[in-house]
Amino acid sequence: MTLPVDVDRFLADAELVLAPEDPRPGSWAGGPSAQFVAGTWWLAHRLRRPVGEGRGFANVVSRSADGVHFTPVATVLRESFACDSLERPALVHTPEGRWRLYVSCATPGTKHWRVDLLEADTVEGLAGAPARTVLGSGPVPGSAVKDPVIRHEGGVGGQGREHGARWHLWASVHPLDDPDATDRMTTEHAVSADGVAWTWVDTALTGTPGTWDARGVRFAAVLGDWALYDGRASAAENWEERTGVAVRDGEGWRALPDGPHLQGPDGGLRYADAVELPGGDVRWFYEITRPDGAHELRTVLLPG
């Protein structure tokens, strides 16, 4: 099997969406989550400063007419969540027409992460919406949970219907039993009737020993029978993950660790999101490492 993208065009034809505010390692603009609603592009992303200078300090939601040039319309800061850092958000437009932003929050002074939810009638309203915690941990109590990928039941088959599921979530879960190995991660699958109260169902993906994703795997995008996931071979590759492919296998998923994967020329390529357009083309957004060690956010439109 091959990647669901033209690898050469994925890199060469990409356009810059957002550069980091400061061109230094640890300064990032990335973690995209995109929606295309009624002819308008909406993009949520994370902003980060180096360790000691604020880490993930904001999630921003922006609007665009062309999917490339974006104008910010809502910003939430880490101080609003009483947390040490914010990670990749998940932007969701509900079937009822409301907007949700699922925010990954680092518990102060720990390696723990949780997911909070903001909800409003408009995207602009997300900035002032009250937060509520919807995922306090992974399936194992006390584990860290972050970076959710969320889909309504359309396009995700029959998984979880025995639980009355209408919503599906795949999140990065980190065990915290070894304080020196909290970067390990699996992708865990949860279902929900309303997108608020979640039930953990199964492990969607784990790393494959001896391969480039052995240390951990994290779903980044789900598109039909494909999922793109971030993987790393060792703790040294934390924050510089590569992007691989998983495919549906019955009710679950199967990684293709020996197949081709995407990597930036200067390090990582991660957090790829995808939006399929009515004509079948797909617009991709992803975070990539630059020669100066900072990360920037890019987009590319490719045939479906």
C-alpha positions in Angstrom: 0.0 0.0 0.0 1.1 3.6 -0.6 0.6 6.9 1.2 -2.7 8.6 0.4 -0.8 11.6 -0.9 1.7 12.5 -3.5 4.8 12.7 -1.3 6.8 15.0 -3.5 3.9 17.5 -4.0 3.0 17.3 -0.3 6.4 19.0 0.5 7.3 20.9 -2.7 3.9 22.5 -3.3 3.1 23.5 0.2 2.5 27.1 1.1 3.2 28.8 4.4 0.2 29.5 6.6 2.0 30.8 9.7 5.6 31.2 10.9 6.6 31.1 14.6 6.9 34.4 16.3 10.6 33.8 17.1 12.9 31.8 14.9 14.5 29.6 17.5 14.2 25.9 18.5 11.2 25.4 20.7 9.3 28.2 19.1 6.4 26.7 17.1 3.3 27.6 15.1 1.5 24.3 14.4 -0.8 21.6 15.7 -3.5 22.5 13.1 -7.2 21.4 13.2 -9.2 22.5 10.2 -12.8 22.8 9.1 -14.4 23.9 5.8 -18.0 25.2 6.5 -20.3 27.0 4.0 -17.4 28.0 1.8 -15.2 29.4 4.6 -12.0 27.8 6.1 -11.5 27.7 9.8 -8.2 26.7 11.4 -7.3 26.2 15.0 -3.7 25.9 15.9 -1.2 26.1 18.8 1.5 28.7 19.5 4.5 27.8 21.6 7.6 29.5 23.0 10.8 27.7 24.2 10.8 25.9 27.5 11.2 28.4 30.3 9.5 31.1 28.2 5.9 30.0 28.2 5.8 26.7 26.2 2.3 26.4 24.6 0.9 29.8 25.4 -2.1 30.1 23.1 -4.7 28.3 20.9 -5.9 30.5 18.0 -8.8 30.0 15.7 -8.6 31.8 12.3 -10.8 32.3 9.2 -9.8 32.2 5.5 -11.5 32.4 2.1 -8.8 30.4 0.3 -7.4 28.0 2.9 -4.0 29.7 2.9 -4.3 33.3 4.2 -5.9 33.3 7.6 -7.1 36.1 9.9 -7.4 35.3 13.7 -10.9 35.6 15.2 -10.6 33.9 18.6 -7.6 33.4 20.9 -7.5 31.5 24.2 -4.5 31.7 26.5 -3.1 29.0 28.8 -3.7 31.3 31.9 -7.5 30.8 31.3 -7.1 27.1 31.9 -4.8 27.3 34.9 -2.3 25.1 33.1 1.4 25.0 32.3 1.0 24.6 28.5 -1.5 24.2 25.7 -1.1 21.6 22.9 -2.9 20.8 19.7 -6.6 21.8 19.8 -9.4 20.1 18.0 -11.9 22.4 16.2 -15.4 20.9 15.6 -18.5 22.1 13.9 -21.5 20.2 15.3 -24.4 18.9 13.2 -26.5 21.4 15.2 -24.3 24.3 13.9 -22.5 25.1 17.1 -18.7 25.3 17.5 -16.4 23.4 19.9 -12.8 23.7 20.7 -11.2 20.8 22.6 -8.1 22.1 24.3 -5.2 20.0 25.6 -4.0 21.3 28.9 -0.9 20.5 31.0 -1.5 20.1 34.7 0.8 22.5 36.5 4.0 21.0 37.9 3.4 17.5 36.5 3.6 15.4 33.3 -0.2 15.0 33.3 -2.5 16.3 30.5 -6.2 16.7 30.3 -8.7 17.8 27.6 -11.1 20.8 28.2 -14.0 21.8 26.1 -15.2 25.3 25.0 -18.5 25.6 23.2 -20.3 28.6 21.6 -22.8 29.5 18.8 -20.0 31.2 16.9 -16.3 30.8 16.4 -15.7 34.3 17.9 -17.7 33.2 21.0 -15.2 30.5 21.8 -12.8 33.0 23.2 -15.2 33.8 26.1 -16.8 30.4 26.6 -16.4 28.7 29.9 -14.2 25.6 30.0 -15.2 22.2 31.3 -13.0 19.1 31.5 -14.3 16.3 29.3 -11.2 13.9 29.5 -9.4 13.9 32.8 -7.1 11.0 31.9 -6.8 8.1 29.5 -8.3 4.6 30.1 -5.8 4.1 32.9 -6.7 6.5 35.7 -4.0 9.2 36.1 -2.5 8.8 32.6 -2.0 11.8 30.4 -4.4 12.5 27.5 -4.1 15.1 24.8 -4.2 15.9 21.1 -7.7 14.6 20.3 -8.9 13.9 16.8 -12.7 14.0 16.7 -15.2 12.8 14.1 -18.9 12.6 13.9 -20.2 9.1 13.0 -20.3 9.9 9.3 -17.4 8.1 7.7 -16.2 6.1 10.7 -18.2 2.9 10.2 -19.8 0.9 12.9 -17.2 1.2 15.6 -18.6 1.7 19.1 -22.3 1.6 18.1 -22.9 -0.9 20.8 -22.2 2.1 23.1 -24.7 4.3 21.4 -21.9 6.2 19.8 -22.4 9.2 17.5 -19.0 10.7 18.0 -15.5 9.1 17.9 -12.3 10.4 19.5 -8.7 9.2 19.1 -6.3 10.7 21.6 -2.7 10.4 22.5 -2.3 8.7 25.9 0.9 8.8 27.9 1.5 6.4 30.8 3.0 8.2 33.8 4.2 5.1 35.8 7.9 5.8 34.8 8.8 9.5 35.3 11.7 9.1 32.9 9.6 7.7 30.1 6.5 9.9 30.0 7.0 10.5 26.3 5.7 7.0 25.4 2.3 7.1 23.8 -0.4 5.1 22.3 -3.6 6.1 20.4 -6.7 5.3 22.4 -10.2 5.3 21.0 -13.3 6.7 22.8 -16.9 7.1 21.8 -19.7 9.4 22.8 -23.4 10.0 22.2 -22.9 13.8 22.4 -19.2 14.6 22.1 -19.0 15.6 25.7 -19.3 12.4 27.9 -16.7 9.9 26.5 -16.3 6.1 27.0 -13.0 4.5 26.3 -13.5 1.6 23.9 -10.1 0.2 22.8 -6.5 0.9 21.8 -6.5 2.0 18.2 -2.8 2.0 17.6 0.5 1.1 19.3 4.1 1.4 18.1 5.9 -1.5 16.4 9.0 -2.7 18.1 12.2 -2.2 16.1 10.7 0.4 13.7 10.6 4.2 13.3 7.4 4.4 15.4 8.5 2.0 18.3 8.5 4.7 21.0 5.0 5.9 20.4 2.2 6.7 18.0 -0.4 9.5 17.8 -3.3 9.8 15.4 -3.2 13.1 13.6 -6.0 12.8 11.0 -8.7 10.4 10.0 -9.9 10.4 6.4 -12.2 7.6 5.4 -10.3 4.3 5.7 -7.0 6.0 6.2 -5.4 7.6 9.3 -2.2 9.6 9.4 -0.3 9.2 12.6 2.8 10.7 14.2 5.5 8.3 15.3 8.9 8.3 16.9 11.6 5.6 17.5 13.1 7.0 20.7 12.7 9.7 23.3 15.3 11.7 21.5 12.8 12.2 18.6 10.2 13.7 20.9 8.8 16.9 19.2 10.4 15.8 15.8 8.0 13.0 14.9 7.5 11.6 11.4 4.1 11.0 9.8 3.0 7.4 8.8 -0.2 5.7 7.7 -2.7 3.4 9.4 -5.5 1.7 7.6 -8.8 0.2 8.7 -8.7 -3.4 9.6 -12.2 -4.7 10.4 -13.3 -2.7 13.4 -9.8 -1.5 14.3 -6.7 0.0 12.7 -3.4 -1.4 11.4 -0.3 0.6 11.0 2.0 0.3 8.0 5.3 0.9 9.8 7.4 -0.6 7.0 5.7 1.5 4.3 6.7 5.0 3.2 6.3 7.8 5.7 6.7 11.6 5.6 9.6 13.5 7.2 10.7 17.0 6.8 14.2 17.7 5.4 15.2 19.4 8.6 13.5 17.1 11.1 9.9 16.5 12.0 6.7 16.5 10.0 3.7 16.0 12.3 0.1 16.9 13.3 -1.2 16.6 9.7 -4.9 17.4 9.3 -7.0 16.9 6.2 -10.2 18.3 4.8 -11.9 16.6 1.8 -13.6 19.1 -0.5 -16.8 18.5 -2.4 -15.0 17.9 -5.6 -12.7 15.2 -4.1 -9.6 17.3 -3.6 -8.0 17.3 -0.2 -6.5 20.3 1.6 -3.7 19.2 4.1 -2.3 21.2 6.9 0.8 20.2 8.8 3.6 21.3 11.2 7.1 21.0 9.9 10.6 21.7 11.3 12.6 24.5 9.7 16.4 24.8 9.3 16.6 27.1 12.3 14.9 24.4 14.5 11.6 26.3 14.9 8.3 24.8 13.6 5.9 26.4 11.1 2.5 25.6 9.8 2.0 24.8 6.1 -0.8 23.8 3.8 -1.1 22.0 0.4 -4.1 21.2 -1.9 -3.8 17.8 -3.5 -6.1 15.7 -5.7 -8.2 13.2 -3.8 
